[in-house]
Amino acid sequence: MTARQISRICKSARMVCGIAVAAWAFPPTSAAQSPLARKIPTMTAEFIFVQAPFEQCHASTLVELPNGDLLAAWFGGLREGDPSVAVWGAQRSKSSWSKPRRLAREPGVPCWNPVLFRDRRDRILLFYKYGSSPQTWRGAYRTSRDGKTWSPPSYLAAGLLGPIKNKPIILSNGDVLAGSSVETASTWQCWAERSSDQCLTWTRYGPIVVPGVPYGVIQPTMWEVAPEHVKMLMRSTQQIGFICEATSVDGGRTWGPAKPTTLPNPNSGIDAVKMTDGTVALVYNHTKSGRSPLNIAFSRDNGISWSPPYVLEDEPGEYSYPAIIQTRDGMLHVAYTWQRRRIKHVAIDPSAAFKPPQHGAHGGSP
């Protein structure tokens, strides 16, 4: 065999391997049609409510209460952005959800994107935004011990919005780090807000942007890779078309530039949680257009690679804005918008659901 023939064979092998890697790294946009798409086994799949005193709902959030109950919140009203929109919530005790009840309302303006969080003192914080549009948002919060009785609203200082969609994280040193973002007519950019005094005061760090793309990323979700080493994933505009990532090695005070991963994003919200065994679970829409399907993927190397996406929903319509937490019993709980008419809750046993791929993974930075 000549040297030229050997060279041609090696080149062909590299091409075949490259095609195989690309197919694994970029599975078909429609997860419902992909051979990688699998319905994830769920322990519970239920609507939090069927009837409610509002027409539409969106942007749910979850927290485990000190007694083990679940508390969910979302915004609901005539439609998104209408002055009738308030923050609503319901509590799950044993096997059923309570009727929705109003948790926050601001006179004359809509409420947006509630975020529930339990601090190290078992205090429950309900963050929310209010204003006629994202460009005019102000940040507010209420506190509770049981999810039933709440303090009067407190208002964040000018320039601070609090966690914009997803739950804050508690860093190894006890500080709280929240992902925030701003939306203007010309700029979408992420920020990090850090508190060292149990959420009484906050310091804002950033912006975190994709270089050269000012109208780029919002609504970050974060986890701590190691003490002070934080990874952030972000929703992106369709100009980018992929979930973006950034890292900080000083607890969120400074950040590297945001860059696209290979996980698609149709300009829709995402959320992630780092489980007690170190696995990261990410809920997102694995598509570049529309808000179906809704998927969950797992990473055992802090987001460098991801399992093939499992399917939560794949029917036509909107399934979006997920929230995910892990409760003390190890279960994963996900809440998300179901057709803007209901909020759906699913419970997943990760030990039964996640089987790592045998021949590779996908989803890191290109």
Secondary structure, DSSP 8 states (H G I E B T S, - for coil): --HHHHHHHHHHHHHHHHHHHHHHHS--S-TTT-TT-EE---SEEEES-SS-SSSEEEEEEEEE-TTS-EEEEEEEESSTT-TT-EEEEEEEETTEE---EEEE--TTS-EEEEEEEE-TT--EEEEEEESSSGGG-EEEEEEESSSSSB---EE--TT----SSS--EE-TTS-EEEEEEEE-SS-EEEEEEEESSTTSS-EEEEEE-BTTBSB-EEEEEEEEEETTEEEEEEEE-TTT-EEEEEEESSTTSS----EEEEEE--S---EEEE-TTS-EEEEE--SSSSS--EEEEEESSTTSSB---EEEE-SSS-EEEEEEEE-TTS-EEEEEEETTTEEEEEEE-HHHH----SS--B-S--
